[in-house]
Amino acid sequence: MKSIKHKILISFGLFGTVILLTLVMVITLKLNKTLSAQAAVLSDRLMSRNNRELIGHLHVFRSGIDNIGKSIDRLSKEISHNPELLKGVEAFKIPSLDEILESHKKDADFLVIFDLKGKHIASYPSDRVANVDVKWIERYFESWILGRKISGSLKNDKKPDMITITKHDQNFIKAFRLTEKYPSEENLLSIASAGIVKDDFKEPIAVIVVGKILNNDVQPLQEFHTATDTPCAVYSGTSPIAFIGFPKEKNNGETRKNLQIDAKVLTDIYGSEKPASITLSVSNNRFLAVSSKITASDGENIGIILVAVEEKHVKQIEQEFLSFGINSKRELQFWIFGISLIAFFIFIPITYFIASKIEQPLRYVINGLIHSILTVTSLSDQISASAAKLAMGASEQAAAAEESSASLNLMTDRSRTTSDLTLGAGNLMSENIKKSVKTVSVLIELTDKVKRIENDSDRIRQIIKTIEGIAFQTNLLSLNAAIEAARAGEAGSGFAVVAQEVRTLAAKTSEAAKITQELLNSTMQRVSESVIAINAMNENFDGIVRSATNMGDKTKAITEATRDLAHSIEQINEGVFEIDRVAQENAVNSEEFANASEQLNSEADMLKKYIDELTGIIGEKNYPDTIRKNI
């Protein structure tokens, strides 16, 4: 079994390890949480920064679009001041005018010269070569906002902003015979301006309209993309009409299709006064874009412009920051682990030193506890044995006291009964003495009467002798009578019979007299014996009377002694009852004492277990088995 030092060392080591691991885990979780929060903040900030950059680029891009209008406006003014153009208008030299206009086809997509009444003079594309629809162009110019601006300028002699952004339909494309150049376009967006051609007297004689179609015009977009490396596009409605910087599909139409936006998104952009953020998906690449609406000169929302950045570039920047954060986290974890390991190895000897300091007083306490438990166990055993003996003695004493009390109660009852009996015997003895005295008197009288009977027996004997003599004489007489009767013959036969009967009667009388004599003799003998017996009885009765008198006196003494004994037994019984009560209390107290002793033994056993555990904690080998067995 390991000692407490090893246990404390192991426990503290495990505890320290758990704390260090927990610290590392908590710091790691905190770092992960912080990195996640930083990543979220970084993502938001990158997105915000990206939006700000895109908005800035969008402003630059819009400035580029505005520059197209300004360059068209400058071109219109430049052409209107061309002397050759003035000569051609004045001389109505259409071919010359067509050549002048065609010479600017690189800078403009359509050029038209109208007179002050709005009639077509010359154009590019030319009516002579391309067979443009002059009538439709004249009607369109009349209704066109740019035409209205020119008319107002000529009437009011004002110089309004002639730059006009316009959305054109298929009729415009057909009228200018632009279907070959824009075969799939449903609508065209153009930026146009106008210049007034004046003669030498500064009088207006014609109007020149110069326009640039934005559809498929990638030159300004290319310049912007080259300067900013940002994809950009111009939309007419939901469809792009010019774009650059997006991944190219197999054909341009497929890219154009992928760049289309939803009508609802377009509506949201039209409804926003600020640049709106949208997402595009081209060739499985997501783009984050910022867009703003294009408003025609008449106030109609006719399209949008947008600039975009590929989402993976933003994610790449974000990933670079996250990678840096992860590397920093790993480096920090490495340092924390190293510091924790160093702290752990420093912690072990400190823990061992603390464990040793804890073990020394603990051993001292355990030694004291062992000696104390030995004493307590010995005393507990003695107390338990004494308690058992006391309980047994108290129980036996209580039982003996109870038996003694019962015996004394029985003796008391019997002594009372004996006293009553002796009292009754004394009374009976007194009565017997009285009756004996009377009996003695009766016996004396009986003796006298027996003597009289004896005297009377003598007289009876004499009477019997007399009766025998009479019977003898009667017999003689009867014999004589018989003789005489015989002599008398038949006359004397009756007398003979009488004589015979008399003789028979005399014989019977004689016989009865003999029997009576015998009985009388026997009676006399018995009377003599009775007299002797009565005399003896009389003497005995005298002794009995004397003895009865002595017995009566002694019976009275016994009665008094029995009464005193009963009273003493009652007092003893009260003492025995008190002894029994005390014995019962002692029995109860001894049982409680025995229970307390058992509880003390139980607590001592429990204390032994605790000491066993403590000795096990500090190391069992330090304590001999004999001591452990004793406790």
C-alpha positions as CSV (number, residue, x, y, z in Angstrom):
1,M,0.0,0.0,0.0
2,K,1.3,3.4,-1.0
3,S,2.1,6.0,1.7
4,I,0.3,9.3,2.0
5,K,3.3,11.0,0.5
6,H,2.9,9.0,-2.7
7,K,-0.9,9.4,-2.6
8,I,-0.6,13.2,-2.1
9,L,2.1,13.3,-4.8
10,I,0.0,11.3,-7.2
11,S,-3.2,13.3,-6.3
12,F,-1.5,16.6,-6.5
13,G,0.2,15.5,-9.7
14,L,-3.1,14.4,-11.2
15,F,-4.8,17.5,-9.9
16,G,-2.1,19.7,-11.3
17,T,-2.2,17.9,-14.6
18,V,-6.0,18.3,-14.7
19,I,-5.7,22.0,-13.9
20,L,-3.0,22.5,-16.5
21,L,-4.9,20.5,-19.1
22,T,-8.1,22.4,-18.1
23,L,-6.2,25.6,-18.4
24,V,-4.8,24.6,-21.8
25,M,-8.3,23.6,-22.9
26,V,-9.9,26.7,-21.5
27,I,-7.3,28.9,-23.2
28,T,-7.7,26.9,-26.4
29,L,-11.4,27.2,-26.3
30,K,-11.1,30.9,-25.5
31,L,-8.6,31.3,-28.3
32,N,-10.9,29.4,-30.7
33,K,-13.8,31.6,-29.5
34,T,-11.7,34.7,-29.9
35,L,-10.5,33.6,-33.3
36,S,-14.1,32.8,-34.3
37,A,-15.2,36.2,-33.0
38,Q,-12.2,37.9,-34.7
39,A,-13.0,35.9,-37.9
40,A,-16.6,37.1,-37.8
41,V,-15.5,40.7,-37.0
42,L,-12.8,40.4,-39.7
43,S,-15.3,39.0,-42.2
44,D,-17.7,41.8,-41.4
45,R,-14.9,44.4,-41.6
46,L,-13.6,42.8,-44.8
47,M,-17.0,42.8,-46.3
48,S,-17.6,46.4,-45.1
49,R,-14.2,47.4,-46.4
50,N,-14.8,45.5,-49.7
51,N,-18.2,47.3,-50.0
52,R,-16.5,50.6,-49.3
53,E,-13.9,49.9,-51.9
54,L,-16.5,48.7,-54.4
55,I,-18.5,51.8,-53.7
56,G,-15.4,53.8,-54.4
57,H,-14.8,51.9,-57.5
58,L,-18.4,52.3,-58.5
59,H,-18.0,56.1,-58.2
60,V,-14.9,55.9,-60.3
61,F,-16.8,53.7,-62.8
62,R,-19.7,56.2,-62.9
63,S,-17.2,59.0,-63.4
64,G,-15.9,57.0,-66.4
65,I,-19.4,56.7,-67.7
66,D,-19.9,60.4,-67.1
67,N,-16.6,61.1,-68.9
68,I,-18.1,59.4,-72.0
69,G,-20.9,61.9,-71.9
70,K,-18.4,64.7,-71.5
71,S,-16.2,63.5,-74.4
72,I,-19.3,63.1,-76.6
73,D,-20.3,66.7,-75.6
74,R,-16.8,67.9,-76.5
75,L,-17.0,66.0,-79.8
76,S,-20.3,67.6,-80.6
77,K,-19.0,71.0,-79.9
78,E,-15.8,70.3,-81.9
79,I,-17.7,69.1,-84.9
80,S,-20.2,72.0,-84.8
81,H,-17.3,74.4,-85.0
82,N,-15.7,72.7,-87.9
83,P,-15.5,75.2,-90.8
84,E,-15.7,72.4,-93.4
85,L,-19.0,71.3,-91.8
86,L,-20.2,74.9,-91.9
87,K,-19.4,75.1,-95.6
88,G,-21.0,71.8,-96.3
89,V,-24.2,72.8,-94.5
90,E,-24.4,76.2,-96.2
91,A,-23.6,74.6,-99.6
92,F,-25.8,71.6,-98.7
93,K,-23.0,69.3,-99.8
94,I,-24.3,66.0,-98.5
95,P,-21.3,63.8,-99.6
96,S,-18.9,66.2,-97.9
97,L,-20.9,66.2,-94.8
98,D,-21.2,62.4,-94.8
99,E,-17.4,62.2,-95.0
100,I,-16.9,64.6,-92.1
101,L,-19.4,62.6,-90.0
102,E,-17.9,59.2,-90.9
103,S,-14.5,60.5,-90.0
104,H,-15.6,60.5,-86.3
105,K,-17.1,57.0,-86.3
106,K,-14.4,55.7,-84.0
107,D,-15.5,58.2,-81.3
108,A,-19.3,58.0,-81.9
109,D,-21.7,55.4,-83.0
110,F,-24.2,57.7,-84.7
111,L,-24.0,61.4,-85.9
112,V,-26.9,63.3,-87.4
113,I,-27.2,66.9,-88.7
114,F,-30.6,68.5,-88.6
115,D,-31.7,71.9,-89.8
116,L,-33.4,74.2,-87.4
117,K,-36.8,72.7,-88.4
118,G,-35.6,69.2,-87.5
119,K,-35.2,68.0,-91.0
120,H,-32.5,65.4,-91.7
121,I,-29.5,66.8,-93.6
122,A,-26.8,64.2,-93.2
123,S,-26.0,61.3,-90.9
124,Y,-23.7,58.5,-90.0
125,P,-24.7,55.9,-90.9
126,S,-25.6,57.7,-94.1
127,D,-28.9,57.7,-95.8
128,R,-27.1,57.4,-99.1
129,V,-25.0,54.4,-98.1
130,A,-26.9,52.6,-95.3
131,N,-30.3,53.9,-96.4
132,V,-31.3,55.0,-92.9
133,D,-35.0,55.7,-92.2
134,V,-34.9,59.5,-92.4
135,K,-38.5,60.0,-91.7
136,W,-38.5,58.0,-88.5
137,I,-35.3,59.7,-87.4
138,E,-36.9,63.1,-87.9
139,R,-40.0,62.1,-85.9
140,Y,-37.8,60.6,-83.1
141,F,-35.7,63.8,-83.0
142,E,-38.8,65.8,-82.6
143,S,-40.0,63.7,-79.6
144,W,-36.6,63.1,-78.2
145,I,-35.7,64.9,-75.0
146,L,-32.4,66.0,-76.6
147,G,-34.4,67.5,-79.5
148,R,-36.6,69.3,-77.0
149,K,-33.5,70.6,-75.2
150,I,-32.2,72.0,-78.5
151,S,-35.5,73.6,-79.4
152,G,-35.6,75.2,-76.0
153,S,-32.0,76.4,-76.4
154,L,-32.7,78.0,-79.8
155,K,-35.8,79.7,-78.6
156,N,-34.5,81.0,-75.3
157,D,-30.9,81.4,-76.3
158,K,-29.9,79.4,-73.3
159,K,-27.1,76.8,-73.0
160,P,-28.6,73.8,-71.2
161,D,-26.7,70.6,-70.5
162,M,-27.0,68.8,-73.7
163,I,-25.6,65.5,-72.4
164,T,-28.5,63.0,-72.6
165,I,-28.7,59.4,-71.5
166,T,-31.4,57.5,-73.4
167,K,-32.8,54.0,-73.8
168,H,-33.6,53.1,-77.4
169,D,-35.7,50.2,-78.7
170,Q,-35.6,48.1,-81.8
171,N,-37.1,50.8,-84.0
172,F,-34.0,53.0,-83.3
173,I,-31.7,50.1,-84.2
174,K,-33.6,49.5,-87.4
175,A,-33.9,53.2,-88.3
176,F,-30.1,53.6,-88.1
177,R,-29.5,50.3,-89.7
178,L,-27.6,49.0,-86.7
179,T,-29.0,45.5,-86.7
180,E,-25.8,44.0,-88.0
181,K,-23.8,45.6,-85.2
182,Y,-26.3,44.9,-82.5
183,P,-28.2,41.8,-83.7
184,S,-29.3,40.4,-80.4
185,E,-29.9,43.7,-78.5
186,E,-33.5,44.5,-77.6
187,N,-32.6,47.9,-76.1
188,L,-29.7,50.3,-76.6
189,L,-28.4,52.7,-74.0
190,S,-26.8,55.8,-75.5
191,I,-25.1,58.9,-74.3
192,A,-25.7,61.8,-76.7
193,S,-25.0,65.5,-76.9
194,A,-25.7,68.2,-79.4
195,G,-23.9,71.2,-80.9
196,I,-25.3,74.1,-82.7
197,V,-23.8,75.0,-86.1
198,K,-23.6,78.7,-86.5
199,D,-22.6,80.8,-89.5
200,D,-20.2,83.6,-89.7
201,F,-22.7,85.9,-88.1
202,K,-23.1,83.6,-85.2
203,E,-26.6,82.7,-86.3
204,P,-27.6,79.0,-85.8
205,I,-28.2,77.3,-89.1
206,A,-28.1,73.6,-88.1
207,V,-27.8,71.2,-85.2
208,I,-25.5,68.2,-85.0
209,V,-26.3,65.3,-82.7
210,V,-23.5,63.0,-81.6
211,G,-24.2,59.7,-79.8
212,K,-22.3,56.9,-78.2
213,I,-24.0,53.5,-77.7
214,L,-22.9,51.8,-74.5
215,N,-23.9,48.3,-75.7
216,N,-20.8,46.2,-76.2
217,D,-18.6,49.3,-75.7
218,V,-15.9,47.8,-73.5
219,Q,-13.2,50.4,-74.0
220,P,-14.2,52.6,-71.0
221,L,-14.8,49.4,-69.0
222,Q,-11.4,48.1,-70.0
223,E,-9.7,51.3,-68.9
224,F,-11.5,51.0,-65.5
225,H,-10.6,47.3,-65.2
226,T,-7.0,48.0,-66.0
227,A,-6.8,50.8,-63.5
228,T,-8.6,49.0,-60.6
229,D,-8.4,45.3,-61.5
230,T,-12.2,45.2,-60.7
231,P,-14.8,43.5,-62.9
232,C,-17.5,45.9,-64.0
233,A,-20.7,45.8,-66.1
234,V,-23.4,48.0,-67.5
235,Y,-27.0,46.8,-67.6
236,S,-30.0,47.7,-69.5
237,G,-32.8,46.4,-67.4
238,T,-31.8,42.9,-66.1
239,S,-29.4,42.1,-68.9
240,P,-25.8,43.2,-69.2
241,I,-24.9,45.2,-72.3
242,A,-21.2,45.6,-71.6
243,F,-19.0,43.8,-69.1
244,I,-15.4,43.0,-68.5
245,G,-13.4,41.1,-65.9
246,F,-15.8,38.2,-65.4
247,P,-14.8,34.6,-66.3
248,K,-15.5,33.9,-69.9
249,E,-17.7,31.0,-71.0
250,K,-17.4,29.3,-74.3
251,N,-19.3,32.1,-75.9
252,N,-20.1,35.6,-74.8
253,G,-23.8,35.0,-74.8
254,E,-23.4,32.3,-72.1
255,T,-21.5,34.8,-69.9
256,R,-24.1,37.4,-70.6
257,K,-26.8,34.9,-69.5
258,N,-25.0,34.1,-66.2
259,L,-24.7,37.8,-65.5
260,Q,-28.4,38.5,-65.7
261,I,-30.0,39.6,-62.5
262,D,-33.4,39.0,-61.0
263,A,-36.2,41.5,-61.7
264,K,-36.9,41.8,-58.0
265,V,-33.2,42.6,-57.4
266,L,-33.4,45.2,-60.1
267,T,-36.5,46.7,-58.5
268,D,-34.6,46.9,-55.1
269,I,-31.7,48.7,-56.8
270,Y,-34.1,51.1,-58.5
271,G,-35.7,51.8,-55.2
272,S,-32.4,52.5,-53.4
273,E,-30.8,55.9,-53.4
274,K,-27.6,54.4,-52.2
275,P,-25.4,51.7,-53.9
276,A,-26.9,48.3,-53.3
277,S,-25.0,45.1,-52.7
278,I,-25.8,42.0,-54.7
279,T,-24.2,38.6,-55.5
280,L,-23.5,37.1,-58.9
281,S,-22.5,33.6,-59.9
282,V,-20.4,33.1,-63.1
283,S,-18.8,29.8,-64.0
284,N,-19.3,28.6,-60.4
285,N,-17.5,31.7,-59.1
286,R,-19.4,33.9,-56.8
287,F,-18.9,37.7,-57.1
288,L,-19.8,40.3,-54.5
289,A,-21.0,43.4,-56.4
290,V,-22.1,46.9,-55.6
291,S,-24.5,48.5,-58.1
292,S,-26.4,51.8,-58.6
293,K,-29.1,52.7,-61.1
294,I,-28.8,54.6,-64.4
295,T,-31.4,57.2,-64.8
296,A,-32.3,58.5,-68.2
297,S,-32.5,62.2,-68.8
298,D,-36.3,62.0,-68.7
299,G,-36.1,60.5,-65.2
300,E,-36.8,56.9,-66.1
301,N,-34.6,54.1,-64.5
302,I,-33.2,52.4,-67.6
303,G,-30.3,50.3,-66.2
304,I,-27.6,49.8,-63.7
305,I,-23.8,49.9,-63.4
306,L,-22.0,47.6,-61.1
307,V,-18.5,46.7,-60.0
308,A,-17.6,43.4,-58.4
309,V,-14.9,41.4,-56.7
310,E,-14.6,37.7,-56.6
311,E,-15.7,36.3,-53.3
312,K,-12.8,33.9,-53.1
313,H,-10.4,36.9,-53.1
314,V,-12.1,38.2,-50.0
315,K,-12.2,34.7,-48.5
316,Q,-8.5,34.3,-49.3
317,I,-7.6,37.5,-47.4
318,E,-9.9,36.3,-44.6
319,Q,-8.2,32.9,-44.7
320,E,-4.8,34.5,-44.6
321,F,-5.8,36.4,-41.4
322,L,-7.3,33.2,-40.0
323,S,-4.2,31.2,-40.8
324,F,-2.1,33.8,-39.1
325,G,-4.4,33.6,-36.1
326,I,-4.3,29.8,-36.1
327,N,-0.6,29.8,-36.3
328,S,-0.5,32.3,-33.4
329,K,-2.9,30.1,-31.5
330,R,-0.7,27.1,-32.0
331,E,2.4,28.9,-31.0
332,L,0.6,30.2,-27.9
333,Q,-0.6,26.7,-27.1
334,F,3.0,25.4,-27.5
335,W,4.3,28.0,-25.1
336,I,1.4,27.3,-22.7
337,F,2.2,23.6,-22.9
338,G,5.9,24.2,-22.4
339,I,5.3,26.5,-19.4
340,S,2.8,24.0,-18.0
341,L,5.3,21.2,-18.3
342,I,8.0,23.2,-16.6
343,A,5.5,24.2,-13.9
344,F,4.5,20.5,-13.5
345,F,8.1,19.5,-12.9
346,I,8.6,22.3,-10.4
347,F,5.3,21.4,-8.8
348,I,6.3,17.7,-8.1
349,P,9.1,18.4,-5.6
350,I,7.1,21.1,-4.0
351,T,4.2,18.7,-3.6
352,Y,6.6,16.0,-2.3
353,F,7.9,18.5,0.3
354,I,4.4,19.5,1.3
355,A,3.3,15.8,1.5
356,S,6.3,15.1,3.8
357,K,5.3,18.0,6.1
358,I,1.7,16.7,6.2
359,E,2.7,13.1,6.9
360,Q,4.9,13.9,10.0
361,P,2.2,15.4,12.2
362,L,-0.3,12.9,10.8
363,R,2.0,10.0,11.9
364,Y,2.2,11.7,15.4
365,V,-1.5,12.0,15.6
366,I,-2.0,8.4,14.4
367,N,0.4,7.1,17.0
368,G,-1.5,9.0,19.7
369,L,-4.8,7.6,18.3
370,I,-3.4,4.1,18.3
371,H,-2.4,4.3,22.0
372,S,-5.7,5.9,22.8
373,I,-7.7,3.3,20.9
374,L,-5.8,0.6,22.7
375,T,-6.7,2.1,26.1
376,V,-10.3,2.8,25.0
377,T,-10.6,-0.8,23.6
378,S,-9.2,-2.3,26.8
379,L,-11.4,-0.1,29.0
380,S,-14.3,-0.8,26.7
381,D,-13.8,-4.6,27.1
382,Q,-13.5,-4.2,30.9
383,I,-16.6,-2.0,31.0
384,S,-18.4,-4.4,28.7
385,A,-17.5,-7.4,30.9
386,S,-18.4,-5.5,34.1
387,A,-21.6,-4.3,32.5
388,A,-22.4,-7.9,31.5
389,K,-21.7,-9.1,35.0
390,L,-23.6,-6.2,36.5
391,A,-26.5,-6.8,34.2
392,M,-26.5,-10.5,35.0
393,G,-26.1,-9.8,38.8
394,A,-28.8,-7.2,38.6
395,S,-31.1,-9.5,36.8
396,E,-30.4,-12.3,39.2
397,Q,-30.8,-9.9,42.2
398,A,-34.0,-8.7,40.7
399,A,-35.2,-12.2,40.1
400,A,-34.1,-13.3,43.7
401,A,-35.7,-10.2,45.1
402,E,-38.8,-10.9,43.2
403,E,-38.8,-14.5,44.4
404,S,-38.0,-13.4,48.0
405,S,-40.8,-10.9,47.8
406,A,-43.2,-13.5,46.5
407,S,-42.0,-16.0,49.2
408,L,-42.3,-13.3,51.9
409,N,-45.8,-12.4,50.6
410,L,-46.6,-16.1,50.8
411,M,-45.0,-16.4,54.3
412,T,-46.9,-13.3,55.3
413,D,-50.1,-14.8,54.1
414,R,-49.3,-18.1,55.7
415,S,-48.2,-16.5,58.9
416,R,-51.5,-14.6,59.0
417,T,-53.3,-17.8,58.2
418,T,-51.2,-19.6,60.9
419,S,-51.9,-16.8,63.4
420,D,-55.6,-17.1,62.5
421,L,-55.4,-20.8,62.8
422,T,-53.4,-20.7,66.1
423,L,-55.9,-18.2,67.4
424,G,-58.7,-20.5,66.3
425,A,-56.8,-23.5,67.7
426,G,-56.4,-21.6,71.0
427,N,-60.1,-20.8,71.0
428,L,-60.8,-24.5,70.1
429,M,-58.3,-25.6,72.7
430,S,-60.1,-23.5,75.3
431,E,-63.4,-25.0,74.2
432,N,-61.8,-28.4,74.2
433,I,-60.5,-27.8,77.7
434,K,-64.0,-26.7,78.8
435,K,-65.5,-29.7,77.0
436,S,-62.8,-32.0,78.4
437,V,-63.6,-30.7,81.9
438,K,-67.2,-31.4,81.1
439,T,-66.2,-34.8,79.6
440,V,-64.2,-35.6,82.8
441,S,-67.3,-34.7,84.8
442,V,-69.4,-36.9,82.5
443,L,-66.8,-39.7,82.8
444,I,-67.0,-39.4,86.6
445,E,-70.7,-39.6,86.4
446,L,-70.4,-42.4,83.9
447,T,-68.0,-44.2,86.3
448,D,-70.6,-43.8,89.0
449,K,-73.3,-45.1,86.8
450,V,-71.2,-48.0,85.6
451,K,-70.6,-48.8,89.3
452,R,-74.3,-48.6,89.8
453,I,-74.8,-50.8,86.8
454,E,-72.2,-53.2,88.3
455,N,-74.2,-53.1,91.6
456,D,-77.4,-53.5,89.6
457,S,-75.9,-56.4,87.8
458,D,-75.4,-58.2,91.1
459,R,-79.1,-57.7,91.9
460,I,-79.9,-58.8,88.3
461,R,-77.8,-61.9,88.8
462,Q,-79.7,-62.6,92.0
463,I,-83.0,-62.0,90.1
464,I,-81.8,-64.4,87.4
465,K,-81.0,-67.0,90.0
466,T,-84.4,-66.4,91.4
467,I,-85.9,-66.8,87.9
468,E,-83.8,-70.0,87.4
469,G,-85.2,-71.3,90.7
470,I,-88.7,-70.4,89.6
471,A,-88.1,-72.0,86.3
472,F,-86.8,-75.1,88.0
473,Q,-89.7,-75.2,90.4
474,T,-92.1,-74.5,87.5
475,N,-90.5,-77.4,85.7
476,L,-90.9,-79.6,88.7
477,L,-94.5,-78.4,89.0
478,S,-95.1,-79.1,85.4
479,L,-93.5,-82.4,85.8
480,N,-95.7,-83.1,88.8
481,A,-98.7,-81.8,86.8
482,A,-97.8,-84.1,84.0
483,I,-97.5,-86.9,86.3
484,E,-100.8,-86.0,87.8
485,A,-102.3,-85.6,84.4
486,A,-101.1,-88.9,83.4
487,R,-102.7,-90.3,86.4
488,A,-105.8,-88.5,85.6
489,G,-105.9,-90.0,82.2
490,E,-108.0,-88.5,79.6
491,A,-109.4,-86.0,82.0
492,G,-106.0,-84.8,82.7
493,S,-104.9,-84.8,79.1
494,G,-105.6,-81.1,78.7
495,F,-103.9,-80.4,81.9
496,A,-101.0,-82.5,80.7
497,V,-100.8,-80.4,77.6
498,V,-100.7,-77.3,79.7
499,A,-98.3,-78.9,82.0
500,Q,-96.2,-79.7,79.0
501,E,-96.3,-76.2,77.8
502,V,-95.5,-74.9,81.2
503,R,-92.6,-77.2,81.4
504,T,-91.5,-76.1,77.9
505,L,-91.9,-72.5,79.0
506,A,-90.0,-73.2,82.2
507,A,-87.3,-74.8,80.2
508,K,-87.1,-71.9,77.8
509,T,-87.2,-69.6,80.8
510,S,-84.4,-71.5,82.4
511,E,-82.5,-71.4,79.1
512,A,-83.1,-67.7,78.8
513,A,-82.1,-67.2,82.3
514,K,-78.9,-69.1,81.6
515,I,-78.3,-67.0,78.5
516,T,-79.1,-63.9,80.4
517,Q,-76.7,-64.9,83.1
518,E,-74.1,-65.5,80.5
519,L,-74.8,-62.2,78.9
520,L,-74.9,-60.5,82.2
521,N,-71.6,-62.1,83.1
522,S,-70.2,-60.9,79.9
523,T,-71.7,-57.5,80.4
524,M,-70.4,-57.4,83.9
525,Q,-67.0,-58.3,82.6
526,R,-67.3,-55.6,80.0
527,V,-68.6,-53.2,82.5
528,S,-65.7,-54.0,84.7
529,E,-63.4,-53.4,81.8
530,S,-65.3,-50.2,81.0
531,V,-64.9,-49.1,84.5
532,I,-61.2,-49.7,84.2
533,A,-61.1,-48.0,80.8
534,I,-63.2,-45.1,82.1
535,N,-60.9,-44.8,85.0
536,A,-57.9,-44.8,82.7
537,M,-59.8,-42.4,80.4
538,N,-60.5,-40.2,83.3
539,E,-56.9,-40.2,84.2
540,N,-56.0,-39.6,80.6
541,F,-58.5,-36.8,80.4
542,D,-57.0,-35.3,83.4
543,G,-53.7,-35.3,81.6
544,I,-55.3,-34.1,78.5
545,V,-56.9,-31.2,80.3
546,R,-53.6,-30.4,81.9
547,S,-51.8,-30.7,78.5
548,A,-54.6,-28.8,76.7
549,T,-54.3,-26.1,79.3
550,N,-50.5,-26.0,78.7
551,M,-51.2,-26.2,74.9
552,G,-53.7,-23.4,75.1
553,D,-51.1,-21.2,76.9
554,K,-48.5,-22.1,74.3
555,T,-51.0,-21.6,71.5
556,K,-51.6,-18.1,72.7
557,A,-47.9,-17.6,72.9
558,I,-47.6,-19.0,69.3
559,T,-50.4,-16.7,68.2
560,E,-48.7,-13.7,69.6
561,A,-45.4,-14.8,68.1
562,T,-47.0,-15.5,64.8
563,R,-48.6,-12.0,64.8
564,D,-45.2,-10.5,65.6
565,L,-43.6,-12.7,62.8
566,A,-46.3,-11.6,60.3
567,H,-45.6,-7.9,61.2
568,S,-41.8,-8.5,60.9
569,I,-42.4,-10.3,57.6
570,E,-44.5,-7.4,56.3
571,Q,-41.6,-5.1,57.2
572,I,-39.1,-7.4,55.6
573,N,-41.5,-7.6,52.5
574,E,-41.5,-3.8,52.3
575,G,-37.7,-3.9,52.4
576,V,-37.5,-6.7,49.8
577,F,-40.0,-4.7,47.6
578,E,-37.7,-1.7,47.9
579,I,-34.7,-4.0,47.1
580,D,-36.7,-5.4,44.2
581,R,-37.4,-1.8,42.9
582,V,-33.7,-0.9,43.3
583,A,-32.8,-4.2,41.6
584,Q,-35.1,-3.4,38.7
585,E,-33.6,0.0,38.4
586,N,-30.2,-1.5,38.6
587,A,-31.2,-4.0,35.9
588,V,-32.4,-1.2,33.7
589,N,-29.3,0.9,34.4
590,S,-27.1,-2.1,33.8
591,E,-28.9,-2.7,30.5
592,E,-28.4,0.9,29.5
593,F,-24.8,0.6,30.8
594,A,-24.4,-2.5,28.7
595,N,-25.9,-0.8,25.6
596,A,-23.6,2.2,26.2
597,S,-20.7,-0.3,26.5
598,E,-21.8,-1.9,23.3
599,Q,-22.0,1.5,21.6
600,L,-18.6,2.3,23.0
601,N,-17.3,-1.0,21.5
602,S,-19.0,-0.1,18.2
603,E,-17.4,3.3,18.2
604,A,-14.1,1.8,19.2
605,D,-14.5,-0.6,16.2
606,M,-15.3,2.3,13.9
607,L,-12.3,4.2,15.3
608,K,-10.3,1.1,14.6
609,K,-11.4,1.2,11.0
610,Y,-10.5,4.8,10.8
611,I,-7.1,4.1,12.2
612,D,-6.7,1.3,9.8
613,E,-7.5,3.6,7.0
614,L,-5.2,6.3,8.4
615,T,-2.4,3.7,8.9
616,G,-3.1,2.6,5.3
617,I,-2.9,6.2,4.1
618,I,0.4,6.8,5.8
619,G,1.8,3.4,4.9
620,E,1.0,0.1,6.6
621,K,4.6,-1.1,6.7
622,N,5.4,1.6,9.3
623,Y,3.1,-0.1,11.9
624,P,3.7,-3.7,13.2
625,D,0.9,-6.2,12.7
626,T,0.9,-6.9,16.5
627,I,-0.1,-3.3,17.2
628,R,-2.7,-3.4,14.4
629,K,-4.1,-6.7,15.8
630,N,-4.3,-5.2,19.3
631,I,-6.4,-2.3,18.0
